[in-house]
Amino acid sequence: MDQRHLLMHQAMLGDRRRVESYDQALAAVIDENTVVADVGAGTLALTALALRHGAAHVYAVEADPQIAAVADRIIKANGWQDRVTLIAGDARLVRLPQQADVTVCELMGNLGPEEDMARILRVFNRRNLRPGGAVVPERVVTWLAPVQFDAEGWGIWSEDFLGMRLDVVQELIEPTAHLHFLTRQPTLLGEPAVLVDTGRGDTGLRNARPLALPLHTAGTLHAVLGYFTATLAPGIELSNMPSYLGCNWAVFVWPLRHTPVAAGDTVHVRPRRPEGSAARDVTRWRLDCHLDRVGER
């Protein structure tokens, strides 16, 4: 067993807000007659929640053979063999013995779409979810926002940090995405803009268009942040922005050379998604950015 797999699941299981939000959402759609499909079941946290709310049966679908083996041990240890069926394989190829009333899935990446959840669910549900069945989450939106950091992250490399200039360090760092857990709220220099929205039928960045991010606040542009908001059920949302204690998702940061900006300036952003399996590594995604100054138009 690759210990990195278990460390990742350890972080997810320890994210209390994540678990509690899914718990509330599943409580709203499950009763004693409900058949549930847990897609990307992992170490079965969502399966356990479904059973706790009285699900008649759960089909736990897991593509990773190592994690599926762990899930099998968990099922046997808990005596769930009559209530949980483990299906080891790609969810896009699965056909369940019966249709599910609820599909639940947690494959949100740090940015939102990099684990291809929307595309996987679209194919799976077409075959396996009864008409009118519930999907948790019902919508996931990826946002981009222009920000000025509050003396953390990329904002550290400034002209005045503890009385010294650290801005020269910016010249040594290649432009590349990184992940960051915010400890202080950054200043939003403009309103966040929607990059991907499963509610309008988006399934990823393959068809995402360039975005214009108008700035409404003067300041120093440090980066463009990317994050997601998932609506699990009406009134129940989960997001990695702002960061919260125990959050297992970082925000996506595309750092920019620290640049003074004015209200009315616009940051134009074109996302670049890597091909193939590299798309699952969000640090390999790129944002091509261009600043359009209000006085230069």
C-alpha positions in Angstrom: 0.0 0.0 0.0 1.3 3.4 -1.0 1.2 5.4 2.3 0.5 8.6 0.4 -2.9 7.3 -0.5 -3.8 6.8 3.2 -2.3 10.1 4.2 -4.6 11.8 1.6 -7.6 10.0 3.0 -6.5 10.8 6.5 -6.6 14.5 5.7 -10.1 14.2 4.0 -11.6 12.2 6.9 -10.2 14.8 9.4 -11.9 17.7 7.6 -14.9 18.1 9.9 -16.7 20.7 7.8 -16.5 18.4 4.8 -17.9 15.5 6.7 -20.6 17.5 8.5 -21.7 19.2 5.3 -22.1 15.9 3.5 -23.9 14.5 6.5 -26.5 17.2 6.4 -27.0 16.9 2.6 -27.4 13.1 2.8 -29.9 13.4 5.7 -32.1 15.4 3.4 -32.3 12.8 0.6 -32.1 9.4 2.3 -34.6 7.2 4.0 -35.0 3.5 4.7 -35.9 2.7 1.1 -33.1 4.6 -0.6 -30.5 2.9 -2.8 -27.3 5.0 -2.8 -24.3 5.0 -5.2 -21.1 6.3 -3.6 -18.9 7.1 -6.6 -15.2 7.4 -5.7 -16.0 5.8 -2.4 -12.4 5.7 -1.0 -12.4 4.8 2.6 -16.2 4.8 2.8 -16.9 7.9 4.9 -19.9 8.8 2.6 -21.1 5.2 2.6 -21.0 5.3 6.4 -23.1 8.5 6.5 -25.6 7.0 4.0 -26.0 3.9 6.2 -26.4 6.0 9.3 -29.3 7.8 7.7 -31.0 4.4 6.9 -30.0 3.7 3.3 -31.4 0.3 2.2 -28.2 -0.4 0.2 -25.0 1.3 -0.9 -23.0 0.5 -4.0 -19.5 1.8 -3.3 -17.6 2.3 -6.5 -13.8 2.8 -6.3 -11.4 2.9 -9.3 -8.1 2.7 -7.4 -7.4 -1.0 -6.7 -5.3 -0.2 -3.6 -8.0 1.9 -2.0 -10.7 -0.6 -3.1 -8.7 -3.3 -1.2 -8.8 -1.1 1.9 -12.5 -0.5 1.4 -13.1 -4.2 1.3 -11.4 -4.7 4.6 -13.5 -1.9 6.1 -16.7 -3.4 4.9 -15.9 -6.8 6.4 -14.6 -5.3 9.7 -17.9 -3.5 10.1 -20.1 -6.4 9.1 -21.7 -4.4 6.2 -21.6 -7.2 3.6 -25.4 -7.4 3.4 -25.8 -3.6 3.0 -22.8 -2.5 1.0 -21.6 -3.8 -2.4 -18.1 -2.9 -3.3 -17.5 -2.4 -7.1 -13.8 -2.0 -7.9 -13.6 -0.3 -11.3 -14.0 2.8 -13.4 -17.4 4.4 -12.6 -17.8 5.3 -16.2 -18.0 1.7 -17.1 -20.1 0.4 -14.2 -23.7 -0.8 -14.6 -25.3 -1.4 -11.2 -27.6 -4.4 -10.5 -30.4 -1.8 -9.8 -30.8 1.9 -10.3 -29.8 4.2 -7.5 -32.0 6.8 -5.9 -29.1 9.0 -4.8 -25.6 9.4 -6.2 -23.1 10.9 -3.8 -19.5 11.8 -4.8 -16.6 13.8 -3.5 -14.0 14.2 -6.2 -13.5 18.0 -5.9 -9.9 19.0 -6.4 -8.3 22.1 -5.0 -9.5 24.1 -8.0 -12.6 22.0 -8.5 -12.7 20.2 -11.8 -9.3 18.5 -12.0 -10.5 15.1 -10.8 -13.1 15.2 -13.7 -16.0 14.6 -11.3 -18.7 16.3 -13.4 -17.8 14.2 -16.5 -17.6 11.0 -14.5 -21.0 11.6 -12.8 -22.6 12.5 -16.1 -21.7 9.1 -17.6 -22.4 7.1 -14.5 -25.8 8.7 -13.8 -27.0 8.2 -17.3 -26.8 4.5 -16.8 -27.4 4.1 -13.1 -29.5 6.9 -11.5 -33.2 6.6 -11.7 -35.1 9.5 -13.3 -35.5 12.3 -10.8 -32.9 10.8 -8.5 -30.7 13.1 -6.3 -27.1 14.0 -6.9 -24.8 15.2 -4.1 -23.3 17.7 -4.8 -25.9 19.1 -7.1 -23.6 21.9 -8.4 -19.9 22.8 -8.3 -18.6 26.2 -9.4 -15.0 27.2 -10.0 -14.1 30.8 -9.4 -11.1 33.0 -10.3 -10.4 36.2 -8.4 -7.6 38.9 -8.5 -6.1 39.4 -5.1 -3.6 41.2 -2.9 -2.2 39.0 -0.2 -2.1 40.1 3.4 1.6 39.5 4.1 1.5 35.8 3.4 2.1 33.4 0.6 3.3 35.1 -2.6 2.7 38.4 -1.0 5.7 38.0 1.2 8.1 38.9 -1.6 7.4 42.6 -1.2 9.3 45.9 -1.1 8.9 46.1 2.7 9.0 43.0 4.8 10.3 43.6 8.3 11.9 46.7 6.9 13.8 45.0 4.2 13.2 44.5 0.4 12.4 41.0 -0.6 10.9 41.9 -4.0 14.1 40.8 -5.7 13.1 37.2 -5.0 10.3 37.5 -7.5 12.9 37.5 -10.3 14.2 34.0 -9.2 10.9 32.2 -9.3 9.5 30.7 -12.5 5.8 31.4 -13.1 4.0 28.3 -11.9 0.9 27.5 -10.0 1.1 26.5 -6.4 -1.3 25.6 -3.6 -1.8 27.6 -0.4 -3.8 27.4 2.8 -4.8 31.0 3.6 -4.2 32.1 7.2 -5.6 35.6 6.5 -8.1 36.9 4.1 -6.6 38.5 1.0 -8.0 41.7 -0.5 -10.3 41.0 -3.4 -9.3 43.6 -6.0 -12.3 42.6 -8.2 -15.3 40.4 -8.0 -14.7 36.6 -8.5 -15.6 35.3 -11.9 -17.1 31.9 -12.8 -14.7 29.7 -14.8 -16.6 26.4 -14.6 -20.1 25.8 -13.5 -21.7 22.3 -13.5 -25.0 24.0 -13.1 -24.8 25.3 -16.6 -23.6 22.0 -18.0 -19.8 22.5 -17.8 -17.8 19.4 -17.1 -14.3 20.8 -17.0 -12.0 23.3 -18.6 -11.9 21.8 -22.1 -14.4 24.4 -23.3 -13.7 27.1 -20.8 -13.4 30.6 -22.3 -11.0 33.3 -21.4 -12.2 35.6 -18.6 -12.0 39.3 -17.9 -11.5 40.2 -14.3 -12.4 44.0 -13.8 -10.7 45.5 -10.8 -12.8 47.7 -8.5 -10.2 48.4 -5.9 -6.8 50.1 -6.2 -3.9 48.2 -4.7 -1.1 45.8 -5.6 -2.0 42.8 -7.7 -0.2 39.8 -6.3 -2.0 36.8 -7.9 -5.1 35.2 -9.4 -6.7 32.8 -7.0 -8.8 29.7 -8.0 -11.2 27.9 -5.7 -14.5 26.1 -5.8 -17.9 26.3 -4.2 -20.0 23.1 -4.0 -23.7 23.2 -3.4 -24.3 19.8 -1.8 -28.1 20.4 -1.3 -30.3 23.5 -1.1 -28.8 25.7 1.6 -25.7 23.5 2.2 -22.5 24.7 0.7 -18.9 23.7 1.0 -15.9 25.8 -0.3 -12.2 26.1 0.2 -12.4 29.9 0.1 -11.8 31.1 2.7 -9.5 28.4 4.1 -10.9 27.0 7.4 -9.3 25.1 10.2 -8.8 21.5 9.1 -9.6 22.1 5.4 -8.1 19.5 3.2 -8.3 21.6 0.1 -5.8 24.5 -0.6 -6.6 27.3 -2.9 -5.0 27.5 -6.3 -2.5 30.4 -6.7 -1.3 31.8 -10.0 1.4 34.3 -8.9 1.9 37.5 -10.8 4.7 40.1 -10.5 3.6 42.5 -7.8 2.0 45.3 -9.8 0.3 48.5 -8.7 -3.2 48.6 -10.1 -6.1 51.1 -10.2 -9.9 50.7 -10.1 -11.0 50.2 -13.7 -8.0 48.1 -14.7 -8.8 44.6 -16.1 -6.9 41.3 -15.8 -7.6 39.1 -18.8 -7.1 35.4 -18.0 -6.8 32.4 -20.3 -6.7 29.0 -18.6 -4.4 26.3 -19.9 -5.3 22.7 -18.9 -2.6 20.0 -19.4 -3.6 17.0 -21.4 -4.1 13.4 -20.1 -3.4 12.3 -16.6 -1.3 15.5 -15.9 -4.6 17.3 -15.6 -5.1 15.7 -12.1 -2.1 17.7 -10.9 -3.5 21.2 -10.6 0.0 22.7 -10.1 0.6 21.9 -13.8 -2.3 24.1 -14.9 -1.5 27.5 -16.2 -3.1 30.9 -16.4 -2.0 33.2 -19.2 -2.7 36.7 -17.7 -2.6 40.2 -19.3 -3.3 43.5 -17.5 -5.3 46.1 -19.4 -4.9 49.5 -17.7 -7.7 51.9 -17.8 -5.5 54.8 -18.8 -4.0 52.9 -21.7 -7.2 52.1 -23.6 
